[in-house]
C-alpha cells in the first residue's frame, strides 16, 4: 500500500498518517475473475476439488496404523454394538420397520467417512429426527387412509384403510402401509438433504450459528418430552388413538390416563425391569467412566436377554405382548423417491434440515475445539446433506450427528473416521445374518431403550436456574422453546425459539448501556463515573459512551440517554433558539443539547451561552459496532442542534468501518481525505477532551477581546 511520506512530528507529538487502501475492483471485474477461476480446468485444480469434496482422500494418505488403528477399531466396534439396538428401537419413533433404521446407520457411516471433516462425530439415526420423521409419516398415512394406530411396523394387516376417498387419491394400489410409510420417509429425507446440499454449495454454514445453544437445549428438552409421551403406550402395552396437531402431548396423556386400566401386565413388568436395569447401569457407568476404558453395552445385553425371555416364554402368544416382528435380511433394490410425495413434504423438510444441520455442525465444531483441529462448516453441510440424499434412494431416512454416540466414540479411543467403517461393518453383519434373531423382541423393551437415551436431554432442565442467573433472555428462550414443543408441536417450538432468539438479540442492541465517563486521575484514561469513585470529570466537557450499535431501532434511545445524562435536550433548545431569536435563553429546568463550536459558529450562538453549563460533548465510539443511515442522520441532526447552541460535538475512537460509514454518509462534509476528519474524529477520548478544552479557551479569549 502507498503511505504518505509526511509522517513527521508536529508540536512534539506523533502524527498518525493513514494508509491509502487500494481501489476495490468493480462488481463486473470481480464477477469476471470469480467466473474465470471457477471455469479454469487443470489436473491440480480437479484433484484439489476432489480432496475438498472427499476429505478422506487427504487424511488417509497420512494415516498411522500403529498410533490410530487400535483406537479406531475399538471405538468402531463399540459404536456398532450400540447402533444396532438403538436402530431397532428408534424405528418405533419413525413409524418404520427396523430394517430401514439399520440401512440408515450403515449408509450414513460410510458416506460421512468419505465426506466429513470431523474425526470424532458419530453419524446415524437421531431420536429428535426420528420423531420429526415419524410425525410426517403418521400424518401422510392418515391422509392415505391407513391406520397408524395398529401394533406397529412389520405386523398387522397392510390393507387396513380408514378413508376410502383419501385412499383413491393418495394411496398407490401396489403399496401397503409399511411400503407407503418408507416412501414418505425417503421423500422427506431427499428433500431435506437437497436443502442441506444447497446450503453447503451456497456457503450458508453460518446459518446454523443462529440456532443458539439455549434454543437447541430447549428444543431437545421439549422434543424429549414428546418422545417420552409417544413411548408410554409401548411401556404400558395399551392402544390409544393417534393425536395430531397442536396439543398432541396433552391429548396423548389424557388418552393414556383413560386407558391405563387396560394395560398389559406382561409389558408393564418387562418395562419396569428393563428401566431399572438400564438406569442403574447408566448411573454406574457415569460414576465409573474414568475407570472403564470401554462403556458397558447395557442396551445390547438387555435386548439379548429380553429377546431370549420373550422367545422361550412365548410372551406374544401367551400374554399378547407386542413384538418387533419379522426383520428381513439383505438389501432392497434402490428406488427413486416419489416426486408427488416430495412436493407434499417440501415445508416439512425445512425444520428437519435445519435441526440436522445445526446439531451436526455444532457437534463437529465442539469436538474440533476440544481436540485441537479445525472443521469446515460448509463441507459439514455437504456431508450431512449427502448422508440424506444418497441413502434416500436405498430406503433410508433422515440422519444427523448424535452427541451420546460421539462422546462414546471419543472415550473409546477414536482417532479418525475409520472407526465409522468398522461400525458400518458391524451393522452390515446384523443386516445380512443376525436381524431375524430379534423377531420376538418386545416393543416395550425398545421403548425403554429410547426413554433411557433421553436422560441427557431431560437433565438439562436442571441448568435453567443457573441460566436465568446468567442471562434471563437466554433462559426465556429455553423455556419458551421447550414449552412450545410440548404444548403445540416440535416444528412450532423450533420456530418460536428462532423468533425469540432474534427478538432477544434485537432487544439487547435496542437498549444498550449508556454512561458518562470521567478521567482517571491525571492519566489519559476515562471510565464510568457512576460505577467508579474518585473520577475527575472535565469541567465543561461531557464524555458519553453508548455501548452498542447506533441504528434505526435505537437512535431515539441514544438521543434520550444523551439528553438525560447531560441534562440538556438539544433538539428542543435549538428549536426554541431558532424561533425566538438569539436573545432567547433556555431555562435552567429545560433540557438542552449542543453542537460543534468553531470558526463557523454563529454570532448568535456565541452571544447566548447554553444553560446546561458545558461547551462540548465527546462521544466515545469504541463500543459503537456499526452505524446505518438512520444512525448517521441522528449524529448529523445532533451536531446541527449543538452548533446552534454553541456546543461542540466530537467523536473519539471510531473504528475504520464506522469512519467509512460517516464519510459515505456525509457526516464529514464534502471534503475527502484526512482533512475532512481533522477536528471531528479523534483517536482517543483524551485527545478529544484536550482539543475541546483548547478550542474553548481560544474562543473565550476571542470573545473577551471582542
Residue pairs with C-beta under 8 A, 6 or more apart in sequence:
1 19
1 20
1 21
1 22
2 19
2 20
3 17
3 19
3 20
4 17
4 18
4 20
6 17
7 15
7 17
8 15
9 15
16 683
17 674
18 674
25 33
50 57
51 57
51 58
52 379
53 115
53 379
53 382
54 114
54 115
55 114
55 115
55 116
55 117
55 379
56 113
56 114
56 115
56 417
59 416
63 416
63 418
67 415
68 415
68 416
68 418
69 418
70 413
71 412
71 413
71 414
71 415
71 419
72 413
72 414
72 415
72 416
72 418
72 419
72 422
73 419
73 422
74 294
74 412
74 413
75 408
75 409
75 410
75 412
75 413
75 414
75 419
75 422
76 414
76 418
76 419
76 420
76 421
76 422
76 423
76 425
76 426
77 422
77 423
77 426
78 294
78 295
78 297
78 408
78 409
78 412
79 122
79 405
79 408
79 409
79 412
79 419
79 420
79 422
79 423
79 426
80 422
80 423
80 424
80 425
80 426
80 427
81 297
81 300
81 426
82 297
82 299
82 300
82 405
82 408
83 105
83 124
83 125
83 405
83 423
83 426
83 427
84 102
84 300
84 426
84 427
84 430
85 299
85 300
85 302
85 303
85 446
85 449
86 124
86 125
86 299
86 449
86 453
87 98
87 101
87 102
87 104
87 105
87 124
87 125
87 427
88 98
88 101
88 102
88 303
88 324
88 327
88 438
88 441
88 446
89 446
89 447
89 449
89 450
90 101
90 125
90 127
90 130
90 450
91 97
91 98
91 100
91 101
91 130
91 153
91 446
92 152
92 231
92 234
92 443
92 446
92 447
92 450
93 127
93 130
93 131
93 133
93 134
93 227
93 230
93 231
93 450
94 100
94 101
94 130
94 131
94 133
94 134
94 137
94 185
94 397
95 133
95 134
95 137
95 138
95 141
95 148
95 152
95 153
95 181
96 133
96 134
96 137
96 153
96 178
96 181
96 182
96 185
96 397
97 153
97 154
97 178
97 182
97 327
98 153
98 154
98 324
98 327
98 435
98 438
99 327
99 328
99 431
99 435
100 182
100 185
100 395
100 396
100 397
101 125
101 397
102 427
102 430
102 431
102 435
103 331
103 391
103 394
103 395
103 396
103 431
104 124
104 125
104 391
104 396
104 397
104 399
105 124
105 125
105 423
105 424
105 427
106 424
106 427
106 428
106 431
107 387
107 390
107 391
107 394
107 396
108 123
108 124
108 125
108 387
108 391
108 396
108 399
109 123
109 124
109 420
109 421
109 423
109 424
109 427
110 420
110 421
110 424
111 123
111 383
111 386
111 387
111 390
111 391
112 121
112 123
112 383
112 384
112 387
112 417
112 420
113 417
113 418
113 420
113 421
113 424
115 379
115 382
115 383
115 386
115 387
116 123
116 364
116 379
116 380
116 383
116 417
117 364
117 374
117 375
117 376
117 379
117 380
117 383
118 363
118 364
118 367
118 368
118 375
118 380
118 401
118 417
119 367
119 371
119 373
119 414
119 415
119 416
119 417
120 367
120 371
120 406
120 409
120 410
120 414
121 360
121 363
121 364
121 367
121 401
121 406
121 409
122 401
122 402
122 405
122 406
122 408
122 409
122 420
122 423
123 360
123 384
123 387
123 399
123 400
123 401
123 402
123 420
124 399
124 402
124 405
125 397
125 399
125 402
126 356
126 359
126 399
126 400
126 401
126 402
127 223
127 224
127 227
127 450
127 453
127 454
128 219
128 220
128 223
128 224
128 227
128 355
128 359
128 400
128 490
129 352
129 355
129 356
129 397
129 398
129 399
129 400
130 397
130 398
131 223
131 226
131 227
131 230
131 490
132 348
132 351
132 352
132 355
132 398
132 490
132 491
133 185
133 188
133 189
133 352
133 397
133 398
134 230
135 244
135 489
135 490
136 184
136 185
136 188
136 345
136 348
137 148
137 181
137 184
137 185
137 188
138 148
138 242
138 244
139 244
140 170
140 180
140 184
140 341
140 344
140 345
141 147
141 148
141 177
141 180
141 181
141 184
142 148
142 162
142 163
142 242
142 244
143 166
143 170
144 166
144 167
144 170
144 171
144 180
145 161
145 162
145 163
145 164
145 166
145 167
145 170
145 171
146 160
146 161
146 162
146 171
146 177
146 180
147 160
147 161
147 162
147 177
148 177
148 242
149 239
149 240
149 241
149 242
150 156
150 157
150 160
150 177
151 322
151 443
152 322
152 325
152 443
153 178
153 181
153 325
154 178
154 324
154 325
154 326
154 327
155 323
155 325
156 177
158 176
158 177
158 178
158 179
159 176
160 177
161 167
161 171
171 180
172 180
175 183
182 395
182 397
183 337
183 338
183 341
184 341
184 345
185 397
185 398
186 335
186 337
186 338
186 392
186 393
186 395
186 396
186 397
187 337
187 338
187 341
187 342
187 344
187 345
187 392
188 341
188 345
188 348
188 349
188 352
188 397
188 398
189 337
189 388
189 391
189 392
189 396
189 397
189 398
190 337
190 342
190 388
190 389
190 392
190 393
191 342
191 345
191 346
191 349
192 349
192 350
192 352
192 353
192 356
192 388
192 398
193 353
193 384
193 385
193 386
193 387
193 388
193 389
193 390
193 392
193 398
194 385
194 389
195 349
195 350
195 353
195 385
196 353
196 356
196 357
196 381
196 382
196 384
196 385
196 388
197 381
197 382
197 385
197 386
197 389
198 385
199 205
199 207
199 353
199 357
199 378
199 381
199 385
200 378
200 379
200 380
200 381
200 382
200 385
201 382
203 378
204 378
204 381
205 361
205 376
205 377
205 378
205 380
205 381
206 377
207 354
207 357
208 354
208 357
208 358
208 361
208 362
208 377
208 381
210 498
210 501
210 502
211 354
211 358
211 362
211 497
211 498
211 501
212 474
212 477
212 501
213 362
214 467
214 471
214 474
214 475
214 477
214 478
214 481
214 501
215 477
215 478
215 481
215 497
215 498
215 500
215 501
216 358
216 359
216 362
217 457
217 460
217 463
217 478
218 477
218 478
218 479
218 480
218 481
218 482
218 485
218 493
218 497
219 355
219 481
219 482
219 485
219 490
219 493
219 494
219 497
220 457
220 460
221 457
221 458
221 460
221 461
221 478
221 482
221 485
222 481
222 482
222 483
222 484
222 485
222 486
222 490
222 493
223 457
223 485
223 490
223 493
224 454
224 457
224 458
225 249
225 458
225 482
225 485
225 486
226 248
226 249
226 485
226 486
226 490
227 450
227 451
227 454
228 451
228 454
228 458
229 249
229 252
229 253
230 252
231 447
231 450
231 451
232 252
232 256
232 447
233 239
233 240
233 252
233 256
234 267
234 322
234 443
234 444
234 446
234 447
235 267
235 268
235 271
235 444
235 447
235 448
235 451
236 256
236 259
236 260
236 263
236 264
236 267
236 268
236 271
237 263
237 264
237 266
237 267
237 268
237 320
237 321
237 322
237 444
238 256
238 259
238 260
238 262
238 263
238 264
239 259
239 262
240 252
240 255
240 256
240 259
241 255
243 251
243 252
243 255
245 489
246 487
246 488
246 489
246 492
247 487
247 488
248 489
249 486
249 487
250 487
264 319
264 320
264 321
264 322
265 319
266 315
266 319
266 320
266 321
267 321
267 322
267 442
267 443
267 444
268 444
270 306
270 315
270 321
270 442
270 444
270 445
271 444
271 445
271 447
271 448
274 302
274 306
274 444
274 445
274 448
274 449
275 448
275 451
275 452
277 298
277 302
278 298
278 299
278 302
278 448
278 449
278 452
279 452
279 455
281 296
281 298
282 298
282 452
282 455
284 296
285 292
285 295
285 296
285 298
289 295
289 411
293 412
293 413
294 412
295 408
295 411
295 412
299 449
299 452
302 445
302 448
302 449
303 438
303 441
303 445
303 446
303 449
306 441
306 442
306 445
307 437
307 438
307 440
307 441
309 315
310 316
310 321
310 323
310 440
310 441
310 442
311 439
311 440
315 321
315 323
315 440
315 442
316 322
316 323
316 440
316 442
321 442
321 444
322 442
322 443
322 444
323 439
323 440
323 441
323 442
323 443
324 438
324 439
324 440
324 441
324 442
324 443
324 446
325 439
326 436
326 439
327 435
327 436
327 438
327 439
328 435
328 436
329 431
329 432
329 433
329 435
329 436
330 431
330 432
331 394
331 431
332 394
332 395
334 393
334 394
334 395
335 393
335 395
336 393
337 392
337 393
348 491
351 490
351 491
351 494
351 495
352 398
354 494
355 400
355 494
356 384
356 388
356 398
356 399
356 400
357 381
357 384
359 400
359 401
359 402
359 403
360 380
360 383
360 384
360 400
360 401
361 377
361 380
361 381
361 384
363 401
363 403
363 406
364 375
364 377
364 380
364 401
365 375
365 377
367 406
367 410
368 374
368 375
371 410
384 399
384 400
384 401
387 399
388 398
388 399
391 399
403 456
404 453
404 456
409 419
464 475
464 478
464 479
467 474
467 475
467 478
468 475
473 504
473 507
473 508
474 504
476 500
476 504
477 497
477 500
477 501
477 504
480 496
480 497
480 500
481 493
481 494
481 496
481 497
481 500
482 493
483 493
484 492
484 493
484 496
484 497
485 492
485 493
485 494
486 493
488 496
506 553
508 548
509 548
509 549
509 551
509 553
509 554
510 553
510 554
510 557
511 554
511 557
512 546
512 547
512 548
512 549
512 554
512 623
513 547
513 548
514 544
514 545
514 546
514 547
514 557
514 558
514 561
514 562
514 565
515 528
515 529
515 530
515 531
515 544
515 545
515 547
515 565
516 528
516 529
516 530
516 537
516 542
516 543
516 544
516 545
516 565
516 566
517 526
517 527
517 528
517 529
517 535
517 543
517 544
517 545
517 620
517 685
518 526
518 527
518 529
518 535
518 536
518 537
518 538
518 543
519 525
519 526
519 535
519 536
519 537
519 538
519 686
519 689
520 526
520 527
520 532
520 535
520 536
521 536
524 684
524 685
524 686
525 686
526 535
526 543
526 620
526 685
526 686
526 689
527 535
528 545
529 535
529 537
538 689
538 693
540 613
540 614
540 615
540 616
540 692
540 693
540 696
541 614
541 615
541 616
541 617
541 618
541 689
541 692
541 693
542 565
542 566
542 614
542 616
542 617
542 618
543 618
543 620
543 685
543 689
544 562
544 565
544 566
544 617
544 618
544 619
544 620
545 619
545 620
545 622
545 623
546 558
546 561
546 562
546 619
546 620
546 623
546 624
547 623
548 554
548 623
548 624
548 625
549 624
549 625
549 626
549 627
549 631
550 558
550 624
550 626
550 627
550 628
550 631
550 634
550 635
551 626
551 627
551 628
551 630
551 631
552 628
552 629
552 630
552 631
555 630
555 631
555 633
555 634
558 631
558 634
559 571
559 634
559 638
562 593
562 617
562 638
563 569
563 570
563 591
563 593
564 591
566 593
566 612
566 614
566 617
567 591
567 592
567 612
568 586
568 591
568 592
568 593
568 594
568 610
568 611
568 612
568 614
568 645
569 590
569 591
569 592
569 593
570 592
570 593
570 594
570 595
570 638
570 641
570 642
570 645
570 647
571 593
571 637
571 641
572 590
572 591
572 592
573 586
573 590
573 591
573 592
573 593
573 610
573 611
573 641
573 645
574 592
574 593
574 595
574 640
574 641
574 642
574 644
574 645
576 584
576 586
576 590
577 584
577 586
577 604
577 605
577 608
577 644
577 645
578 644
581 604
582 603
582 604
582 605
582 607
582 608
583 608
584 608
585 608
585 611
586 592
586 610
586 611
586 612
586 645
587 611
588 611
590 611
591 612
592 610
592 611
592 612
592 645
593 638
593 641
593 642
593 645
593 647
594 610
594 612
594 614
594 615
594 616
594 617
594 641
594 642
594 643
594 645
594 646
594 647
594 648
594 649
595 638
595 639
595 640
595 641
595 642
595 643
595 644
595 645
595 646
595 647
595 648
595 649
596 639
596 642
596 643
596 647
596 648
596 649
596 650
596 680
597 605
597 606
597 615
597 616
597 643
597 646
597 647
597 648
597 695
597 696
597 699
598 648
598 679
598 695
600 643
601 643
601 646
601 699
602 643
602 644
605 643
605 644
605 645
605 646
606 646
606 699
606 703
608 646
609 646
610 645
610 646
610 647
614 647
615 646
615 647
615 648
615 692
615 696
615 699
616 647
616 648
616 649
616 650
616 689
616 692
616 693
616 695
616 696
617 642
617 647
617 648
617 649
617 650
618 650
618 651
618 652
618 682
618 685
618 688
618 689
618 692
619 649
619 650
619 651
619 652
620 652
620 653
620 685
621 651
621 652
621 653
621 654
621 655
621 658
622 652
622 653
622 655
624 654
624 655
624 658
626 657
626 658
626 661
627 635
627 658
627 661
627 662
627 665
628 661
629 665
631 661
632 661
632 662
632 665
632 666
632 667
633 665
635 649
635 651
635 662
635 667
636 665
636 666
636 667
638 649
639 649
639 667
642 648
642 649
643 649
648 692
648 695
648 696
650 680
650 682
650 688
650 691
650 692
651 662
651 680
651 681
651 682
651 688
652 681
652 682
652 683
652 684
652 685
652 687
652 688
653 682
653 683
653 684
653 685
654 662
654 681
659 677
659 681
662 668
662 681
663 672
663 676
663 677
667 680
668 676
668 677
668 680
668 681
669 676
679 691
682 688
682 691
